Amino acid sequence: MPTDVSSAAAAAAPPILISLTAFGAAEVRRHGQCWFTQLSHAAGADGVEVRSELLVDAASELPAIARAVRDAGLCVVYSSAEYLWAADGTLDVAALESALAAAKALGAPRLKMAIGGFGPASRHTLAALQGQLDAAKVELVIENDQTPAAGTLPALQDFFSVANGQGIFLGMTFDMGNWHWTGECPLQAAHALAPQVRYVHCKGVQRQPQRWVAVPLAESSAPWRAVLRALPADVPWAIEYPLIGDDLLAVTRREIDQLRSVAARMAGRIRIPS
């Protein structure tokens, strides 16, 4: 019996999620993240990333999204915009507890946050952080954001070195676009941090006169294929670039399909025509 190459490639490809910020803050707040969760499912996504900063009424929205995710069989990540450590290096216990409570209400096994002001004074707080995570049964993945304190390669290498040295392994959300905002090379960062990476934000970038902007990967001026090849092949990828168009369902489906095609080609399952 001939092998179904397309099916084999799909099975090997990483799950494709949609970070709900991709649909634009104003639109997401207007329609609600539950509505966009359902649209993402209809477009073929394997899951969604729910964003704290886009919740209008968390008490009602989180249970509704949880039901939608459960009914659709989607995976879900909760992203908190709060920092784990304050500027003075103290662990922000309130922010952590709030994020863990939201992840529990959502049924999300994975929580994404940035380190904020982690520094030498923070080192003794890592055990308390791990204790909170163990009690909540939630995996924390640390994101490189767009700030010097929490989004540069030296800052993140220092953080992971300290945590690993204490026997505390925390995975990483590798945002491939954010490195440009901090003036660093995403490919260098990918090679350096690949062992920590458990989740990838796929984001193209272009340089405008005064700033960087996020764009679809196909329009990116950065070497995004090389970055993806440098990262683990079996971790989820999330679309975090703008999804805009009159037929938003079709746009979202097209981008998901294109990303799956990229993943399949990188897995060596589909020969790229010469």
C-alpha positions, -999 to 999 in steps of 0.1 A, spaced: 0 0 0 15 34 -9 24 57 19 3 89 23 31 114 25 8 143 33 -7 125 62 27 115 75 39 150 73 8 163 91 14 138 119 50 149 123 43 186 122 41 207 154 7 219 166 -2 252 151 -18 277 175 -31 313 171 -21 339 196 -53 359 198 -35 392 196 -30 384 159 -65 395 152 -59 430 166 -65 443 201 -96 465 192 -113 437 173 -106 411 199 -119 433 227 -150 440 206 -159 404 197 -143 387 227 -116 360 228 -142 332 228 -155 343 194 -119 343 180 -112 309 196 -142 295 176 -129 312 145 -95 297 150 -109 263 154 -130 267 122 -99 277 104 -81 246 114 -59 257 143 -48 231 169 -51 256 197 -51 292 209 -32 315 232 -55 336 254 -42 370 264 -47 386 297 -44 421 283 -74 415 260 -98 402 286 -127 426 292 -145 406 318 -122 377 329 -148 363 353 -172 355 325 -148 352 295 -124 326 309 -151 299 316 -167 306 282 -134 302 265 -126 271 285 -159 255 273 -152 264 237 -117 250 239 -129 218 256 -158 213 231 -134 218 201 -106 197 215 -81 225 213 -49 230 232 -47 263 251 -20 286 265 -26 314 289 -4 345 285 -1 370 313 11 405 305 24 409 341 61 404 350 72 377 373 97 399 391 94 435 400 120 461 392 137 457 426 140 419 420 113 407 442 90 379 430 56 394 422 36 368 441 3 385 434 9 386 396 19 349 397 -11 338 417 -34 358 395 -20 342 364 -21 307 378 -58 313 388 -66 324 353 -48 295 338 -68 271 361 -101 288 351 -92 284 315 -80 248 318 -46 258 304 -17 236 313 8 261 301 14 297 313 35 323 295 51 352 313 83 374 310 109 377 338 107 414 342 132 426 368 149 393 376 184 399 389 209 388 416 184 396 444 159 373 428 179 341 429 166 329 462 130 332 451 132 306 424 124 278 448 92 296 458 82 300 422 87 263 415 66 255 445 37 275 432 40 259 398 41 224 413 11 231 434 -9 245 404 3 217 381 10 244 354 40 246 331 56 281 329 73 291 297 94 323 298 91 347 269 117 370 254 98 403 254 108 436 238 125 451 268 163 452 276 157 436 311 137 406 299 142 404 261 180 403 255 201 372 251 224 380 281 195 386 304 178 353 294 210 333 294 217 345 329 182 336 341 182 301 326 217 295 339 207 304 374 175 284 373 191 253 358 219 256 383 193 253 411 178 222 394 148 242 382 140 237 345 117 264 330 110 262 293 110 291 270 86 308 246 109 319 218 94 349 200 114 351 168 104 387 161 110 403 194 148 401 191 147 429 165 131 453 190 160 447 214 186 450 186 197 414 187 201 385 162 173 360 164 194 333 148 222 337 173 195 336 201 180 305 186 213 286 186 220 297 222 186 291 237 173 261 217 176 236 247 152 257 267 126 263 240 92 246 244 70 270 224 76 293 194 59 326 185 61 328 147 64 365 137 78 382 106 92 417 108 99 446 86 117 478 94 99 511 90 117 545 93 113 547 131 103 513 142 99 476 136 65 462 127 52 426 128 42 411 94 33 376 81 63 354 77 61 355 39 66 393 40 94 392 66 129 407 60 144 384 86 158 348 81 128 331 97 133 297 81 168 295 94 156 305 129 129 278 128 154 252 117 176 261 147 148 255 172 133 221 184 111 206 157 85 191 180 72 221 200 40 241 192 42 271 169 18 300 174 10 326 148 16 360 163 16 383 133 -14 403 120 -43 383 106 -64 409 87 -88 407 58 -124 410 47 -127 372 49 -109 366 82 -117 329 82 -101 324 48 -71 345 58 -65 325 90 -70 292 73 -45 302 46 -18 312 71 -23 280 92 -20 259 60 11 278 49 28 273 83 19 236 83 35 233 49 66 250 62 67 226 91 62 195 69 90 206 45 114 212 74 106 178 87 118 164 54 85 148 46 78 168 15 105 173 -12 109 210 -21 109 212 -60 142 224 -73 
